[in-house]
Structures are given as C-alpha cells and as structure tokens.
Amino acid sequence: MAGEATLLVRHEAGFKFRMNCRDHEFVADLPPSSGGDDTGPTPPELLIAALGSCIGVYAVNYCQKHDIPHEGMTVELSWEDAKAPLRVGTIRARVNMPQGIPEEHYERFKRAIEACKVHNTLKASPHVEITFG
C-alpha cells in the first residue's frame, strides 16, 4: 500500500469504539473488570492480533512461493505489560506448522516472517503525531 492510509475510530458507548477501514468494520472494548462491556478485543489485543496475522500472512506467502504445506498453521502469541510508561513490554510469537518446515528453509522462513510490516513497525517505533480537531 503506497501513500497515506486512513482508519476512522468512532466512540459508541462506554469504552466501546467502532473502527472502519476500507470496507471493514470492527470494534474494541474493555473487559468488565476495566469498566467495559467486553464487546470486542482491547486495543492492546488488537495490536497483538495485528502482529500475529501479519506473521501469518508472511508465513503463508513464503510457503506458497516454496511449495511448503501450511494448512492448519497457527500463530500463538503471548505478551507481558511493562510500566513507566505503561505499554506492551514483551511479545512472544510461536508459528506452528503441522507439517513442519524443511530444515533447508528454516532460516529463510524465519527471516521472511521477521520482515513483516507490523514486526518492523514495532521494532522501529514509528513517529506518532496526535492533534486535536
């Protein structure tokens, strides 16, 4: 995707937000223990999901290019928070390939996955500008 992309986030009620991107719609909310209604994942969960799905897309792309079976592939993610400032401090991703990865492809497969756009974004800390309208 070239150029600037946009996504609209609209407050609905409580801590629920509806997001629109292209022709897609999804929600974020907080669990009841944090004052929300649990109608969708939390914003940090969406961040982790973005990383996991990006890893998955890059993994499938590599597998398709190299005729490596990938049916049933999963990406399991776990994370830990950090403080000062509050943020996701550690993310662990495990790519599970039921048929395995041929040994001769392992390092290239790993490099291909680590080149995913979300992974690169998290590693390089993008400039974030917040303005008010």
Backbone as ProteinMPNN parsed JSONL, in Angstrom:
{"seq_chain_A": "MAGEATLLVRHEAGFKFRMNCRDHEFVADLPPSSGGDDTGPTPPELLIAALGSCIGVYAVNYCQKHDIPHEGMTVELSWEDAKAPLRVGTIRARVNMPQGIPEEHYERFKRAIEACKVHNTLKASPHVEITFG", "coords_chain_A": {"N_chain_A": [[0.851, -1.17, 0.0], [0.784, 2.069, -1.003], [1.522, 5.483, -0.114], [-0.486, 7.571, 2.109], [-2.512, 5.918, 4.451], [-5.812, 5.529, 5.822], [-7.893, 5.29, 8.753], [-10.88, 5.19, 10.528], [-11.892, 5.799, 13.812], [-14.526, 5.493, 15.945], [-16.259, 6.58, 18.79], [-18.629, 4.689, 20.559], [-20.116, 3.837, 22.916], [-19.69, 3.855, 26.456], [-16.686, 2.238, 26.865], [-16.465, 1.344, 24.33], [-15.426, 1.235, 20.984], [-15.879, 1.742, 17.533], [-14.355, 0.746, 14.575], [-13.511, 1.697, 11.28], [-12.203, 0.664, 8.267], [-11.28, 0.806, 5.015], [-13.575, -1.3, 3.535], [-14.246, -2.554, 5.859], [-15.273, -3.348, 9.196], [-14.832, -3.158, 12.665], [-14.657, -3.74, 16.234], [-13.489, -2.376, 19.36], [-13.094, -2.83, 22.836], [-13.253, -2.713, 26.413], [-12.724, -5.138, 29.036], [-15.24, -6.12, 31.497], [-14.036, -5.893, 34.033], [-12.471, -3.688, 33.741], [-14.235, -1.692, 33.314], [-15.586, -1.835, 30.904], [-17.749, -3.361, 28.376], [-16.965, -5.667, 27.165], [-17.299, -6.194, 24.388], [-15.601, -6.565, 22.338], [-12.145, -7.113, 21.348], [-9.481, -5.747, 23.393], [-7.657, -2.629, 22.887], [-4.76, -3.169, 23.108], [-4.867, -5.955, 22.627], [-5.75, -5.972, 19.991], [-3.51, -4.878, 18.777], [-1.633, -6.942, 19.216], [-2.941, -8.948, 17.8], [-2.75, -7.866, 15.243], [-0.004, -8.119, 14.782], [0.249, -10.95, 14.923], [-1.414, -11.808, 12.78], [-0.113, -10.594, 10.656], [2.384, -11.884, 10.721], [1.417, -14.425, 10.087], [0.438, -14.003, 7.442], [2.839, -13.401, 6.063], [4.183, -15.793, 6.502], [2.528, -17.66, 5.14], [2.775, -16.615, 2.556], [5.529, -17.09, 2.05], [5.533, -19.895, 2.209], [3.816, -20.58, 0.069], [5.308, -19.654, -2.119], [7.412, -21.428, -2.048], [6.389, -23.932, -2.195], [5.629, -25.221, 0.235], [3.813, -27.104, 2.49], [1.166, -25.659, 4.359], [-1.261, -25.824, 5.564], [-3.478, -25.583, 8.266], [-1.776, -24.106, 9.819], [-0.894, -22.188, 12.662], [-0.59, -19.211, 14.64], [0.598, -18.486, 17.675], [0.377, -16.16, 20.242], [1.786, -14.42, 23.001], [1.999, -12.048, 25.657], [3.523, -9.572, 27.759], [2.96, -6.92, 29.997], [4.597, -3.756, 30.493], [5.849, -1.176, 32.63], [6.02, 2.397, 33.184], [6.827, 4.012, 30.724], [3.369, 2.804, 30.762], [2.873, 0.007, 28.752], [2.948, -2.517, 26.149], [5.368, -4.718, 26.886], [6.833, -7.041, 26.269], [6.626, -9.371, 23.672], [5.764, -12.54, 22.555], [5.895, -14.769, 19.901], [4.767, -17.704, 18.38], [5.065, -19.753, 15.702], [3.215, -22.293, 14.464], [3.587, -25.033, 12.547], [1.946, -27.599, 11.25], [2.9, -29.561, 9.438], [5.531, -29.072, 9.604], [8.651, -27.297, 8.938], [10.823, -27.558, 6.268], [14.216, -28.265, 6.953], [16.17, -26.97, 5.408], [14.907, -24.646, 4.726], [14.43, -23.254, 7.012], [15.903, -20.959, 8.202], [15.605, -18.957, 6.207], [12.832, -18.843, 6.094], [12.26, -17.93, 8.678], [13.516, -15.378, 8.56], [11.932, -14.233, 6.558], [9.429, -14.09, 7.813], [10.062, -12.404, 9.955], [10.341, -10.084, 8.572], [7.902, -8.954, 8.326], [5.527, -6.308, 8.031], [4.238, -5.245, 10.344], [5.806, -6.275, 12.419], [8.263, -5.042, 11.763], [7.462, -2.389, 12.148], [6.922, -2.308, 14.909], [9.486, -2.823, 15.86], [10.894, -0.581, 14.97], [9.734, 1.693, 16.052], [7.453, 3.851, 15.155], [6.974, 7.303, 14.16], [4.599, 9.011, 15.944], [1.997, 11.19, 15.702], [-0.188, 13.216, 17.41], [-3.025, 15.134, 17.073], [-5.545, 17.681, 17.626], [-9.0, 18.21, 16.852]], "CA_chain_A": [[0.0, 0.0, 0.0], [1.596, 3.272, -1.1], [0.859, 6.693, 0.346], [-1.089, 7.577, 3.439], [-3.735, 5.134, 4.648], [-6.629, 6.102, 6.892], [-8.797, 4.431, 9.502], [-11.704, 6.016, 11.408], [-12.276, 5.188, 15.086], [-15.672, 6.259, 16.451], [-16.752, 6.172, 20.102], [-20.035, 4.277, 20.535], [-20.685, 3.913, 24.265], [-18.763, 3.334, 27.457], [-15.333, 2.147, 26.33], [-16.571, 0.665, 23.033], [-15.105, 2.018, 19.8], [-16.064, 1.054, 16.251], [-13.344, 1.163, 13.615], [-13.799, 1.461, 9.868], [-11.027, 0.714, 7.41], [-11.746, 0.342, 3.711], [-14.961, -1.754, 3.672], [-14.281, -3.439, 7.02], [-15.687, -2.728, 10.444], [-14.542, -3.979, 13.83], [-14.815, -2.991, 17.485], [-12.596, -2.576, 20.502], [-13.772, -2.535, 24.098], [-12.535, -3.193, 27.589], [-13.486, -6.133, 29.799], [-15.991, -5.549, 32.625], [-13.144, -5.566, 35.155], [-11.887, -2.369, 33.465], [-15.322, -0.759, 33.07], [-16.185, -2.007, 29.584], [-18.782, -4.39, 28.19], [-16.327, -6.833, 26.545], [-17.906, -6.46, 23.078], [-14.534, -6.778, 21.367], [-10.822, -7.15, 21.957], [-8.942, -4.479, 23.877], [-6.682, -2.09, 21.939], [-3.521, -3.951, 23.049], [-5.127, -7.249, 21.98], [-5.777, -5.72, 18.545], [-2.111, -4.717, 18.378], [-1.039, -8.278, 19.184], [-3.59, -9.645, 16.683], [-2.167, -7.335, 14.006], [1.295, -8.772, 14.619], [0.052, -12.374, 14.629], [-1.946, -12.009, 11.431], [0.944, -10.205, 9.718], [3.305, -13.027, 10.702], [0.745, -15.485, 9.34], [0.418, -13.66, 6.013], [4.189, -13.563, 5.528], [4.491, -17.227, 6.523], [1.805, -18.292, 4.025], [3.396, -16.15, 1.315], [6.769, -17.844, 1.872], [5.186, -21.296, 1.944], [3.274, -20.698, -1.284], [6.403, -19.462, -3.081], [8.362, -22.54, -1.975], [5.62, -25.186, -2.175], [5.69, -25.824, 1.566], [2.453, -27.231, 3.035], [0.94, -24.775, 5.504], [-2.629, -25.988, 6.047], [-3.559, -25.769, 9.712], [-0.802, -23.269, 10.506], [-1.393, -21.245, 13.66], [0.383, -18.327, 15.277], [0.225, -18.267, 19.076], [1.081, -15.007, 20.792], [1.613, -14.073, 24.406], [2.672, -10.785, 25.911], [3.584, -9.066, 29.126], [2.984, -5.47, 30.074], [5.7, -3.078, 31.166], [5.406, 0.091, 33.223], [6.861, 3.601, 33.128], [5.38, 4.174, 30.638], [2.567, 1.592, 30.564], [2.942, -0.439, 27.356], [3.277, -3.93, 25.967], [6.821, -4.744, 27.02], [7.401, -8.241, 25.653], [5.698, -10.162, 22.854], [6.317, -13.81, 22.071], [5.081, -15.368, 18.837], [5.168, -19.068, 18.012], [4.424, -20.211, 14.468], [3.057, -23.748, 14.494], [3.397, -25.608, 11.221], [1.67, -29.019, 11.47], [3.757, -30.41, 8.603], [6.914, -28.677, 9.837], [9.368, -26.517, 7.928], [12.047, -28.262, 5.878], [15.387, -27.672, 7.596], [16.882, -26.072, 4.49], [14.137, -23.403, 4.6], [14.156, -22.681, 8.33], [16.449, -19.609, 8.405], [14.967, -18.031, 5.26], [11.444, -18.732, 6.541], [12.294, -17.056, 9.857], [13.808, -14.017, 8.092], [10.756, -13.744, 5.82], [8.404, -13.748, 8.805], [10.525, -11.244, 10.718], [10.26, -8.912, 7.694], [6.513, -8.488, 8.222], [5.397, -4.861, 8.237], [3.895, -4.925, 11.732], [7.011, -6.568, 13.2], [9.208, -3.958, 11.501], [6.933, -1.173, 12.77], [7.141, -2.403, 16.351], [10.926, -2.747, 16.104], [11.453, 0.717, 14.599], [8.996, 2.775, 16.72], [7.07, 4.9, 14.214], [6.63, 8.634, 14.67], [3.155, 9.127, 16.158], [1.622, 12.589, 15.911], [-1.581, 13.342, 17.849], [-3.526, 16.508, 17.003], [-6.926, 17.812, 18.085], [-9.84, 18.922, 15.902]], "C_chain_A": [[0.896, 1.232, 0.0], [0.808, 4.47, -0.59], [0.257, 6.534, 1.721], [-2.379, 6.765, 3.464], [-4.512, 5.764, 5.796], [-7.516, 5.042, 7.521], [-9.568, 5.347, 10.445], [-12.092, 5.218, 12.643], [-13.361, 6.077, 15.698], [-16.123, 5.698, 17.799], [-18.228, 5.821, 19.989], [-20.69, 4.433, 21.896], [-19.667, 3.351, 25.245], [-17.335, 3.395, 26.938], [-15.31, 1.435, 24.979], [-16.302, 1.658, 21.903], [-15.299, 1.153, 18.565], [-15.054, 1.638, 15.268], [-13.777, 0.798, 12.209], [-12.526, 1.668, 9.073], [-11.389, 0.046, 6.096], [-13.202, -0.088, 3.865], [-15.139, -2.662, 4.888], [-14.627, -2.651, 8.273], [-15.365, -3.686, 11.588], [-14.621, -3.112, 15.075], [-13.697, -3.316, 18.466], [-13.375, -2.176, 21.745], [-12.856, -3.004, 25.221], [-13.361, -4.26, 28.277], [-14.225, -5.456, 30.955], [-15.102, -5.154, 33.806], [-12.459, -4.21, 34.979], [-12.955, -1.344, 33.103], [-16.0, -0.877, 31.722], [-17.254, -3.079, 29.569], [-18.252, -5.636, 27.485], [-16.966, -7.209, 25.205], [-16.868, -6.666, 21.982], [-13.21, -6.838, 22.087], [-10.419, -5.766, 22.47], [-7.975, -3.921, 22.829], [-5.343, -2.838, 21.946], [-3.713, -5.332, 22.407], [-5.195, -7.09, 20.465], [-4.362, -5.536, 18.002], [-1.439, -6.078, 18.233], [-1.629, -9.081, 18.027], [-3.033, -9.165, 15.348], [-0.81, -7.986, 13.747], [1.119, -10.231, 14.226], [-0.456, -12.618, 13.227], [-0.922, -11.61, 10.379], [1.986, -11.321, 9.599], [2.698, -14.153, 9.876], [0.734, -15.231, 7.846], [1.797, -13.863, 5.394], [4.6, -15.032, 5.499], [3.819, -17.938, 5.357], [2.426, -17.886, 2.696], [4.685, -16.926, 1.027], [6.458, -19.29, 1.493], [4.653, -21.483, 0.527], [4.374, -20.573, -2.331], [7.33, -20.668, -3.146], [7.672, -23.901, -1.866], [5.756, -25.941, -0.854], [4.263, -25.915, 2.102], [2.287, -26.368, 4.289], [-0.492, -24.866, 6.053], [-2.611, -26.249, 7.551], [-2.558, -24.95, 10.501], [-1.512, -22.38, 11.524], [-0.241, -20.367, 14.13], [-0.145, -18.059, 16.681], [1.051, -17.105, 19.61], [0.795, -14.858, 22.272], [2.385, -12.781, 24.633], [2.615, -10.453, 27.384], [3.637, -7.552, 29.065], [4.263, -5.0, 30.75], [5.155, -1.75, 31.681], [6.447, 1.172, 32.976], [7.553, 3.774, 31.787], [4.67, 2.832, 30.439], [2.545, 1.251, 29.08], [3.037, -1.955, 27.333], [4.798, -3.985, 25.956], [7.494, -5.9, 26.318], [6.306, -8.959, 24.886], [6.436, -11.419, 22.414], [5.355, -14.38, 21.033], [5.65, -16.739, 18.504], [4.36, -19.468, 16.791], [4.406, -21.729, 14.505], [2.705, -24.236, 13.1], [3.189, -27.107, 11.391], [2.569, -29.953, 10.659], [5.233, -30.075, 8.781], [7.466, -27.825, 8.708], [10.61, -27.312, 7.561], [13.277, -27.519, 6.419], [16.104, -26.671, 6.703], [16.157, -24.731, 4.293], [14.03, -22.646, 5.918], [14.633, -21.232, 8.472], [15.802, -18.597, 7.471], [13.509, -17.8, 5.638], [11.358, -17.767, 7.725], [12.555, -15.608, 9.449], [12.613, -13.417, 7.36], [9.67, -13.301, 6.791], [8.8, -12.49, 9.578], [10.516, -9.966, 9.888], [8.842, -8.37, 7.599], [6.414, -7.033, 8.675], [5.088, -4.491, 9.687], [5.097, -5.183, 12.64], [8.029, -5.447, 13.017], [8.76, -2.656, 12.16], [7.18, -1.184, 14.272], [8.625, -2.276, 16.696], [11.467, -1.333, 15.914], [10.732, 1.911, 15.225], [8.639, 3.92, 15.77], [6.847, 6.242, 14.919], [5.113, 8.693, 14.781], [2.855, 10.579, 16.493], [0.141, 12.641, 16.271], [-1.954, 14.819, 17.812], [-4.98, 16.518, 17.458], [-7.725, 18.627, 17.091], [-11.119, 19.387, 16.535]], "O_chain_A": [[1.691, 1.414, 0.923], [-0.422, 4.475, -0.629], [0.45, 5.528, 2.404], [-3.233, 6.916, 2.591], [-3.938, 6.451, 6.641], [-7.844, 4.031, 6.899], [-8.966, 6.199, 11.098], [-12.566, 4.088, 12.532], [-13.141, 7.264, 15.938], [-16.344, 4.495, 17.937], [-18.998, 6.571, 19.389], [-21.72, 5.098, 22.013], [-18.877, 2.474, 24.897], [-16.832, 4.469, 26.61], [-14.258, 0.976, 24.535], [-16.86, 2.754, 21.864], [-14.93, -0.022, 18.552], [-14.915, 2.855, 15.144], [-14.339, -0.272, 11.974], [-11.86, 2.697, 9.184], [-11.758, -1.127, 6.063], [-14.012, 0.729, 4.304], [-16.081, -3.453, 4.939], [-14.321, -1.465, 8.397], [-15.604, -4.889, 11.481], [-14.648, -1.885, 14.98], [-13.062, -4.369, 18.407], [-14.219, -1.281, 21.698], [-11.815, -3.616, 24.982], [-14.582, -4.288, 28.12], [-13.875, -4.343, 31.348], [-15.393, -4.18, 34.5], [-11.932, -3.646, 35.938], [-12.633, -0.25, 32.639], [-16.903, -0.098, 31.419], [-17.618, -3.633, 30.606], [-19.015, -6.568, 27.233], [-17.155, -8.39, 24.913], [-17.219, -6.915, 20.829], [-13.148, -6.639, 23.301], [-10.954, -4.748, 22.032], [-7.517, -4.668, 21.965], [-4.822, -3.124, 20.868], [-2.818, -5.822, 21.718], [-4.748, -7.971, 19.73], [-4.052, -5.986, 16.899], [-0.756, -6.336, 17.242], [-0.909, -9.812, 17.347], [-2.861, -9.959, 14.424], [-0.506, -8.36, 12.615], [1.77, -10.702, 13.294], [0.011, -13.533, 12.548], [-0.865, -12.224, 9.313], [2.416, -11.657, 8.496], [3.384, -14.766, 9.058], [0.993, -16.144, 7.062], [1.909, -14.44, 4.313], [5.288, -15.468, 4.576], [4.455, -18.729, 4.66], [2.587, -18.721, 1.806], [4.91, -17.366, -0.1], [7.053, -19.838, 0.565], [5.009, -22.453, -0.142], [4.373, -21.304, -3.321], [7.964, -20.912, -4.173], [8.294, -24.894, -1.491], [5.972, -27.153, -0.839], [3.569, -24.901, 2.164], [3.153, -26.35, 5.164], [-0.882, -24.071, 6.908], [-1.814, -27.05, 8.04], [-2.488, -25.074, 11.724], [-2.607, -21.882, 11.264], [0.928, -20.74, 14.027], [-1.214, -17.472, 16.848], [2.271, -17.07, 19.451], [-0.311, -15.138, 22.734], [3.313, -12.461, 23.89], [1.791, -10.967, 28.141], [4.28, -6.974, 28.189], [4.918, -5.747, 31.477], [4.121, -1.269, 31.217], [7.59, 0.896, 32.612], [8.78, 3.687, 31.727], [5.278, 1.852, 30.008], [2.235, 2.103, 28.247], [3.187, -2.595, 28.373], [5.44, -3.365, 25.109], [8.611, -5.758, 25.82], [5.195, -9.135, 25.386], [7.58, -11.364, 21.961], [4.149, -14.459, 21.267], [6.861, -16.908, 18.364], [3.131, -19.517, 16.833], [5.454, -22.372, 14.57], [1.659, -23.893, 12.549], [4.151, -27.829, 11.652], [2.955, -31.017, 11.143], [6.092, -30.718, 8.179], [6.834, -27.654, 7.666], [11.376, -27.702, 8.442], [13.355, -26.292, 6.344], [16.59, -25.645, 7.177], [16.735, -23.788, 3.752], [13.578, -21.501, 5.931], [13.839, -20.361, 8.829], [15.481, -17.487, 7.897], [13.005, -16.684, 5.516], [10.489, -16.896, 7.765], [11.885, -14.701, 9.943], [12.314, -12.234, 7.519], [9.06, -12.248, 6.604], [7.967, -11.618, 9.823], [10.666, -8.875, 10.438], [8.601, -7.415, 6.861], [7.125, -6.594, 9.579], [5.632, -3.513, 10.2], [5.374, -4.386, 13.537], [8.595, -4.954, 13.992], [9.588, -1.904, 12.674], [7.602, -0.178, 14.841], [8.977, -1.684, 17.716], [12.393, -0.925, 16.614], [11.099, 3.051, 14.941], [9.425, 4.851, 15.596], [6.568, 6.294, 16.116], [4.416, 8.446, 13.798], [3.396, 11.13, 17.451], [-0.696, 12.157, 15.509], [-1.295, 15.653, 18.432], [-5.575, 15.458, 17.651], [-7.227, 19.609, 16.541], [-11.947, 20.008, 15.869]]}, "name": "protein", "num_of_chains": 1, "seq": "MAGEATLLVRHEAGFKFRMNCRDHEFVADLPPSSGGDDTGPTPPELLIAALGSCIGVYAVNYCQKHDIPHEGMTVELSWEDAKAPLRVGTIRARVNMPQGIPEEHYERFKRAIEACKVHNTLKASPHVEITFG"}
